[in-house]
Amino acid sequence: RNYHVFYQVLRGCGADESLGLSGGAPSFWYLNQSGVFSADGIDDADGFARLVEAFGCVGYDEGRQQQVFRLVSGLLHLGNVSFDGEDESAVAAGAAESLSRAQSL
């Protein structure tokens, strides 16, 4: 398991349909490679709450925080984009939805 912010955002923003995170960690290539989605002693919901608190401490209002969460979500979706071909590669057919979602964020 790596990059705790991904798991924290999934936990804190997973219900926000506009971010497309409802599939959870197993649906994202960056997170599903190890098959480990939780870590002993780490509470992602609490981590998300502390992250939001820290953003407030440095002056990030709710709008700015949402921009960060959209960026993190977009990175997760971009991780699901794969390509076919070598010299003239193109987005793989199954990756178009992830690319579209990342673009919208």
Secondary structure as GFF3:
##gff-version 3
##sequence-region A 1 105
A	DSSP	alpha_helix	4	13	.	.	.	ID=ss1
A	DSSP	three_ten_helix	17	19	.	.	.	ID=ss2
A	DSSP	three_ten_helix	25	27	.	.	.	ID=ss3
A	DSSP	alpha_helix	29	32	.	.	.	ID=ss4
A	DSSP	alpha_helix	44	57	.	.	.	ID=ss5
A	DSSP	alpha_helix	62	78	.	.	.	ID=ss6
A	DSSP	beta_strand	83	84	.	.	.	ID=ss7
A	DSSP	beta_strand	90	91	.	.	.	ID=ss8
A	DSSP	three_ten_helix	93	95	.	.	.	ID=ss9
A	DSSP	alpha_helix	96	104	.	.	.	ID=ss10
###
